[in-house]
Amino acid sequence: MAKKKFPLHPKHPERICWGCDKYCHADALMCGNGSGRTEHPADILGEDWYTWGDWRKDFEVESEEPPDPSC
């Protein structure tokens, strides 16, 4: 089974526990990783969380520059 792709910008990160690959609903934790959900990095660090530290190497980030119209 392939590993699930970790979303960079989920629509409602507060609704899901991000502690493991199960991505349980925050009110129905199945893995028993504690009494509360693990927050998505965007909850803690902001929308540009993957640009901090070594996160960027783990994701294929699309270029934010507009394409060159001469090509």
C-alpha positions in Angstrom: 0.0 0.0 0.0 1.4 3.4 -1.0 1.9 6.1 1.6 -0.7 8.9 1.5 0.4 12.2 0.1 0.6 14.8 2.8 -1.4 17.9 1.8 0.4 21.3 1.9 -2.7 23.4 2.2 -5.7 21.4 3.5 -9.1 23.3 3.5 -9.9 22.5 7.1 -6.8 21.2 8.9 -8.5 21.7 12.3 -10.9 18.8 11.5 -8.3 16.1 11.2 -5.6 14.6 13.4 -2.3 14.6 11.5 -0.4 12.3 13.9 -0.3 9.3 11.6 -1.3 8.1 8.1 -4.9 7.4 9.2 -5.9 11.1 9.2 -8.8 10.5 11.7 -11.5 13.0 12.3 -10.6 15.1 15.3 -13.5 13.7 17.3 -12.8 10.0 16.5 -9.1 9.2 17.0 -8.3 5.5 16.2 -4.6 5.3 16.8 -4.5 6.3 20.5 -1.6 8.8 20.0 -2.9 10.8 23.0 -6.0 12.6 24.2 -6.0 15.2 21.5 -5.3 15.6 17.8 -1.9 16.4 16.3 -2.1 19.7 14.6 -1.2 20.2 10.9 2.1 22.3 10.5 0.0 25.0 8.9 -2.0 25.4 12.1 1.3 26.2 14.0 3.6 27.8 11.5 1.2 29.4 8.9 0.5 28.8 5.2 4.2 28.9 4.3 5.2 26.2 6.8 6.9 23.9 4.2 9.4 26.7 3.4 10.9 26.6 6.9 13.8 24.3 7.7 14.2 21.0 5.9 10.5 20.6 5.0 10.9 21.7 1.4 13.0 18.7 0.4 10.1 16.4 1.2 7.6 18.1 -1.1 7.4 18.9 -4.8 6.6 22.6 -4.5 5.2 24.3 -7.6 7.1 27.4 -8.7 5.4 30.6 -7.7 6.9 32.4 -10.6 4.6 33.0 -13.6 5.6 31.0 -16.7 7.7 32.7 -19.4 5.4 33.8 -22.2 8.2 33.7 -24.8 8.5 29.9 -24.6 
